[in-house]
Amino acid sequence: MTTGKFKKLLMYFFALCLTMPMLVMLHRQLPGYKQFSATVKDKDIDVNALFYSDEPHTASSQKYIRSKLKEEHE
Amino acid sequence: MHFVFDIINGNKVDNSYSKNWFRQEDYWAIILGFSFLLTGIFFFYFVPYSQITHTKETLDAIILEEKEIPFVTVQQYEAREKLKNLSSSNTTAGKLFGFLLNTPKYWEINPIRSLYQTSNTTFETIEEGQKQLTDLYNKAQELQHEADLLGYQNQALNKEASEVSLLWNRKRESYNKALKKAHGAEYNLFNSLPLLAIFLSLILAIGAQFLGYGFKKFIVGFSAIFIIAVLSLMLGEQESLNYMGFGYAIWAIAIGLIISNTIGTFSWIKPAAQTEYYIKIGLVLLGAEILFGKILSIGLPGLFVAWIVTPVVLVVTFWFGQKILKITSKSLNITISADMSVCGVSAAIAAAAASKATKEELTMAVGLSMVFTSVMMVVMPAFINFLGMPEVLGGAWIGGTLDSTGAVVAAGAFMGNTALQVAATIKMIQNMLIGVIAFFIAYYFASKAEGKKSFKMAPAELWNRFPKFVLGFAGASIIFSLLYYLEGPVLGDAFIDQGIVRGFTKNLREWFFCFAFVSIGLSVNFKSLRAQFVGGKPLFLYVAGQILNLLLTLLMAWVMFYVVFPEIAEKL
């Protein structure tokens, strides 16, 4: 590994380390963020779930809806 | 088939044909994907079948027996709870797979927390909670016995027994929740991760050998891919980054990009940086998660919001990209359109693989989706609350428009419990569309020759061009949907949704997608990525499509839940 390449790697690494906190700070300024983060923490939600099976709440939601619609039939 | 006949007849095998057959990632994705799925079926369906069906029958009998009693007894509460939590992933084999496939966990400051943590619940706390519950249980039993002796004619006694049972149930629920949180927080990934790395590298290296990457070379390179994948998953679980919606996908790409664009991807890593190989296996596994039995979970309104609006938005956005924005790459256009209209990153992966999009195009779609979702998941529910929109309408709107499932659940929860349930269910129904869409995209791209508008293709040519892994993807979905349907909602959930899918395939799929994103990062350079963004057309496409999506979904949700089926909205 040449010194130039290593320097470049460090540069990118520091750029990332500077950018991320800035993005996090910007995100925290969005209207409603406080309530949003409190809800996520309280309900233990996986914000990054890509598919329904990655998020446990989808299973309980389906059961909740199913029971509500069943009540309707009864 | 010729290859098989040649072997049977003792003829000289057409070497080029057989070589091609085993040198295609699509076939290996199907072979390995189905090997995993069959393993899942064996351990999560066949092995625990009699035990789980027997438990269900026993619990049903308790519920039925106690129906004559004018209040809900503790036994009934217990039976209902057990029935709700019935799952084949609670078996010994299920727990073993759960341990092996564990991914890094949530952490705030100390990254080690992501890999190792012990329970912080003391023995005394558990004992105290258990004692309180046992006392309440005994009291409820006594009261129920007294009420039984009086033939349930004493209303005051019935009321008291009912209240104590209900109190016991509430206490039990919170006790179980706390216990689960404490025990669920106990993990040691330093034990499981090396095992998983060895297990996956050996299995994947078999396919790699046939695909020409080399058995040993693949194993050596895979060790680096695995380490970067673990780092990406850890970063995606960091509290602040997690709340921003920046999951492992973006980190895997970012770390890979930084390495490849600075020190360069080492030659010994390259044999294992096989994006298509991982993506296609991951997609075959994803097929098992597409259970068509779920599409009517919220009745017709949900189906209209998720299954009518989505394809319309997808087609119109694609048309807009081709005709108005004049995006030169059809695969970039369809990947962004699917990503924005269906379900974000997972749809982008499926659309990109089906349309044979480049790694840069997939990276672009994933980046756009993550940035927009990050903002929309906070702003949208705040805006809906500000407008005072009903929770059912707001939940349906969020479920149909936000890209990723996690963001939908978080945004729905922000609005309220009903919004959370509606949003999560709508998103789940929309998720099921991914299989159909991937199939049509694959067919469309296979049947259209580049540069020719109406090209009639011979079936053999179409077959050659068709991405075969899509058949594995569709096949897995059909098999698992059938199993789910045949077992009915309770056992279907126990064996398939809560069993094979959530206990096995989804964890495995997450690992494969992560390896794919690491491989993308390691093989893409900034210049080619920047070239994709020239003129900002992908951004315009995403924004225009999302505006249409927001308007159409809101209109459809309002028409369905408040004009055509208002009784469903009332019940929810």
Interface residues (C-beta under 8 A of the other chain):
Chain A: M1 K5 F6 K8 L9 M11 Y12 F13 L16 M20 L23 V24 H27 L30 P31 G32 Y33 Q35 F36 S37 T39 V40 K43 D44 I45 D46 V47 N48 A49 L50 F51 Y52 S53 D54 E55 P56 H57 T58 A59 S61 Q62 K63 Y64 I65 R66 K68 L69 E71 E72
Chain B: K84 K181 G236 S240 L241 N242 Y243 M244 G245 F246 G247 Y248 A249 A254 I258 I259 N261 T262 I263 G264 L286 E289 K294 S297 I298 G299 C343 G344 V345 S346 S374 V375 M377 V378 V379 P381 A382 N385 S404 T405 G406 A407 V409 A410 A411 A413 F414 L420 Q421 V422 A424 T425 K427 M428 N431 P489 D493 D497 Q498 V501 R502 T505 K506 E510 F513 E567 I568 K571 L572
